[in-house]
Amino acid sequence: MARLPRLFAPDLAQLMTVQFAPATASLLSASSGRAFELLLGWLGQSAHLHRVSVHGWCLASKGLYLLATPSDALGVSRLVQDLGRRLATHLKMGSVFNGRYRSTIPQPTRWVLPCVIWLERSAAREGLVDEAALWLWSSAHAHTEGIDKRAPWLQPHPDYWQCGNTPFARQAGYRDQLNAGNSAAVDQAIEAALKGQWGLGDAPFLAELAVCANRRVQPGLRGRPKRT
C-alpha cells in the first residue's frame, strides 16, 4: 500500500516526533549536552531557513519533539532532513534517526496546549529529570520562566496566551498545568494520533480539517465498500 503524503493544512500547527537511532541516542547521552547545544542552534537556523514557526520543542535522549506551524507542506520535512544531515555529519555516522518522523494536526483551543505539555514532559517520561521544567533542552523554561536566550526564535502558540492576562500569570498558569501533566487518556489520544498520523480533535474540527487538508484526516472504514 502506498504511503499517504504528510498531513498538512494551511496555518495549523503540527505536533511531530522523530526517534533517534540507538547508536545516536548513546552518543547524545555521552556528549554532556554539547550535541544538544548544537542541535538547538541548528533547529533555530533550520526553522528560519524553511519558514517554520516553532511553538514548543524538546530534545531528549530518545528523540526530537516539536510543535510547529510550517508555511508550506514540505516545511517540517525539510527541517527534519536538515537536522538529520547536520547531526550525521557531526557524529560521523549514517542515518541518525530510527525511521521517519510522525506527526498530527491538533485542534486549536482544545488539543494544542495538551500537545505542548506532552512534548515538554518527554524528558521526564524518559527518566532524565523528575520535573519537566528542570530539563534544560526544551521550551518548558521559556513557557514557565520567560524568554529563553538560547531559543529567541520560539513563538508561543496563541493557545499559550490564554493561560493568563500578564506574563507572570501566563507562566504561573502554564507551570501548574505542566507540573500536573495530562491525564493518561489525553496522552494516549495524542500518541494514537501520532502513530496513525491523523488529525486530533472533535468531529466538527475533523470535518473542517478534511476540507482544507491535503489528504484524508481520519482512518478509512475497514473492509470493502458496500455495493449500491
C-alpha positions, 0 to 999 in steps of 0.5 A, a space after each residue: 500500500 502506498 504511503 499517504 503524503 504528510 498531513 498538512 493544512 494551511 496555518 495549523 500547527 503540527 505536533 511531530 516526533 522523530 526517534 533517534 537511532 540507538 547508536 545516536 541516542 548513546 552518543 547524545 547521552 555521552 556528549 554532556 549536552 554539547 550535541 544538544 547545544 548544537 542541535 538547538 542552534 541548528 533547529 533555530 537556523 533550520 526553522 528560519 531557513 524553511 519558514 517554520 514557526 516553532 511553538 514548543 520543542 524538546 530534545 531528549 535522549 530518545 528523540 526530537 519533539 516539536 510543535 510547529 506551524 510550517 508555511 508550506 507542506 514540505 516545511 517540517 520535512 525539510 527541517 527534519 532532513 536538515 537536522 538529520 544531515 547536520 547531526 550525521 555529519 557531526 557524529 560521523 555516522 549514517 542515518 541518525 534517526 530510527 525511521 521517519 518522523 510522525 506527526 498530527 494536526 491538533 485542534 486549536 483551543 482544545 488539543 494544542 496546549 495538551 500537545 505542548 505539555 506532552 512534548 515538554 514532559 518527554 524528558 521526564 517520561 524518559 527518566 532524565 529529570 523528575 520535573 519537566 521544567 528542570 530539563 534544560 533542552 526544551 521550551 518548558 523554561 521559556 513557557 514557565 520562566 520567560 524568554 529563553 536566550 538560547 531559543 529567541 526564535 520560539 513563538 508561543 502558540 496563541 493557545 499559550 496566551 490564554 493561560 493568563 492576562 500578564 506574563 507572570 500569570 501566563 507562566 504561573 498558569 502554564 507551570 501548574 498545568 505542566 507540573 500536573 501533566 495530562 491525564 493518561 487518556 489525553 496522552 494516549 489520544 495524542 500518541 494514537 494520533 501520532 502513530 496513525 498520523 491523523 488529525 486530533 480533535 472533535 468531529 466538527 474540527 475533523 470535518 473542517 480539517 478534511 476540507 482544507 487538508 491535503 489528504 484524508 484526516 481520519 482512518 478509512 472504514 475497514 473492509 470493502 465498500 458496500 455495493 449500491 
